[in-house]
Amino acid sequence: MQEMSKKLKTHKDLDVWKESMKLAKEIYILTRLFPEEEMCGMVSQMRRCAVSIPSNIAEGAARNSKKEFLQFLCISPVSVYELETRYILAKEFGYTKSIVSIEDYIESIRQILSGLISYFLIFHNFLI
């Protein structure tokens, strides 16, 4: 895996963190256009999900063990799925249309996280 072949210096070196930061920014921009009555509901929830993805990656990378890093990596996909669900609902409610960049970020992040988690499970013999 290219991402793990170099020595990890900080979470900012991880492609998955970089992609999830881009996704969070896109979600903030997107939700500015949502109806006012959704500011405390859908907007708040989508933003929290989007921010929690890179936040969990950063927190895990800052921990002192690979096992803790894996634990936080395993939390991140949950936020990806929550965000995707809210994004689909927002489309169904007519708050937004399909946005290819957001959908691409979601899929890319999901795949990268899956690969990183598999890497740790296989090459570091961790059991969840």
N, C-alpha and C positions, 0 to 999 in steps of 0.2 A: 504494500500500500504506500503510495508516494507520499502521502501526508505524514505518515508516521515514520518514514525512513530517515528523516532528519531529526535531530534532537529538538524536542519541543522546548521553546524558551518561555512562551506565555500563550494564553488562550488566543491572543491576536494572531498567532502564527497558523492557526487552524482554519482551513478553508470553510468548514462548516460554521464556525463562528462568524467569519466574514459574510457568508451568504445569509445567515440568519439576521445579521445586523442590517443588511440590505432589505430583507423582508420586513423587518420591524419598521424601517423608514417608510417603505411602500404602504404598509398598513396605516401608519399615522397620516400619511398624505391622503389615502383613500377615505379614511373615516372622517376627515374634515368635511366631506360632502354629505354625510348622513344627516337625516332629519334631527332637529334639535331634541325631540323627545327621546332619541336613542343615545344621547350623550352619557347618561348614567347606566344604560343597559348594554346594548350591543357594542357601542364604541368602546366603552370602558373594558368590557370583556375581551374584545378582539385585541386591543392594545396590550392588555395584561398578558394574554397568551403570546403575542408576538415578542414582547420584551423578555418573557421568561425563557424563551428558547436560548438566546445567546447568554442570558444571565446564568442559567444552569450549566452551560458549557464552561463559562468563565469560572464559576464557583468550583466546579469539579476539577478543572485544570489547576486551580490554586491550592487544592488539597495536597496533602503530603504523601498520598499513596495512589497507586494505580487502581486499587479496589474502590476507593472513594470516587476517583475520576469516573470509573465505569458506572458507579451508582448514579451520578448526576447525568451522565450520558443517557442512561436508561430512563430518566425522568423527562428529558427533552422531547422525545417523540410524542409523549402524551400531550404536550402543549401544541405540537405540530398538528395532531389530529383534532384537538379542540379548536384551534384556529381555523383549520380547513372546514370544519362543520359550521362554524359561525359565518365564515366567508360564503359558503354555499347557501345558508339561510339568508344572508344579506342579498345575494343575487335573487333568490326566490321572492323576497319581499320587495324587490325592485329598487333597492338602495344603490346598487351598482350593477354593472354588466361584467361579463367575464373579462378578466385582465390577465393576459398571457404571462406577464412577468411575475405576478403573484403566484399563479398556478405553477409556473416553472420553478420558482424558489421553493415552494412547498414540496414539490416532488424531489428536487435536488437535495434539499436538506434531509428529507426522509431517507433517501438512498445513502447519503454520506454518513448519517448517524447509524444506519443499519450496518454499513461497512465497518465503521469504527467499533461498534459494539461487538460485531463478529470477530474483529481483529483481537480485541481484548479477551474474549471468551476462548478463542482458539489458541492464540500465541502466549497467553498468560495463564491459561488453565483456570480461569475463574468460573465459578458456578453461581448462577443467580437463584 
